[in-house]
Amino acid sequence: MRAVLFAALASTLALAACGQSSEPAGAAGSTGAAEVEPVPTGPELSGVGTLSSVDGRVAVIDHEAVEGGLAEGRTEFRAYATVLAEAPLEPGARVAFKYQAAEPMPVLTELSAR
C-alpha cells in the first residue's frame, strides 16, 4: 500500500514539475520566449517599384502609388524567407509586389521581377 502511495506521489510531483507556466509567452519576466509575429489579415494590395535594399527580413522599395494603399514613396516591408527566396534581390531591380498592411510595417506576400 505504501509503495502505491509513494508511486502516486512521485508521479504527481514529476507531472507538476513538467507542467506549462501559467504566464503567457512573451510576458514580462519570462525568459527565452520569442514573441510570435501576428499573421497579417485584410486585403492584399499590389504595386510596382524599384528595390532599394534588402537587409535580413526587411526589404526597402521605392514605389509608385498603390491604389487603395500607399502613397508614392519609399517603404520598408517585412518579408518572410519564402517570399525572398526567388525574388530579385539586387538593389535597383524593378519589381512587382503584393503586401498586406500590418504593424509595425507592412508585410510582403509576393515579390517578383518586373
ChimeraX attribute file (.defattr): number of C-alpha atoms within 10 A of each C-alpha:
attribute: neighborCount
match mode: 1-to-1
recipient: residues
	/A:1	6
	/A:2	7
	/A:3	8
	/A:4	9
	/A:5	10
	/A:6	11
	/A:7	12
	/A:8	12
	/A:9	12
	/A:10	12
	/A:11	12
	/A:12	11
	/A:13	12
	/A:14	11
	/A:15	11
	/A:16	10
	/A:17	10
	/A:18	8
	/A:19	9
	/A:20	9
	/A:21	9
	/A:22	6
	/A:23	10
	/A:24	10
	/A:25	15
	/A:26	13
	/A:27	11
	/A:28	8
	/A:29	8
	/A:30	12
	/A:31	9
	/A:32	8
	/A:33	10
	/A:34	10
	/A:35	9
	/A:36	8
	/A:37	7
	/A:38	8
	/A:39	8
	/A:40	16
	/A:41	9
	/A:42	9
	/A:43	12
	/A:44	15
	/A:45	17
	/A:46	20
	/A:47	18
	/A:48	20
	/A:49	21
	/A:50	20
	/A:51	23
	/A:52	19
	/A:53	17
	/A:54	18
	/A:55	9
	/A:56	11
	/A:57	13
	/A:58	17
	/A:59	20
	/A:60	17
	/A:61	24
	/A:62	19
	/A:63	22
	/A:64	15
	/A:65	15
	/A:66	15
	/A:67	10
	/A:68	9
	/A:69	15
	/A:70	17
	/A:71	12
	/A:72	13
	/A:73	12
	/A:74	16
	/A:75	15
	/A:76	18
	/A:77	22
	/A:78	21
	/A:79	20
	/A:80	15
	/A:81	11
	/A:82	10
	/A:83	15
	/A:84	20
	/A:85	10
	/A:86	12
	/A:87	17
	/A:88	16
	/A:89	20
	/A:90	12
	/A:91	13
	/A:92	14
	/A:93	18
	/A:94	19
	/A:95	20
	/A:96	18
	/A:97	20
	/A:98	17
	/A:99	22
	/A:100	20
	/A:101	18
	/A:102	16
	/A:103	10
	/A:104	9
	/A:105	13
	/A:106	17
	/A:107	23
	/A:108	25
	/A:109	20
	/A:110	19
	/A:111	24
	/A:112	17
	/A:113	16
	/A:114	12
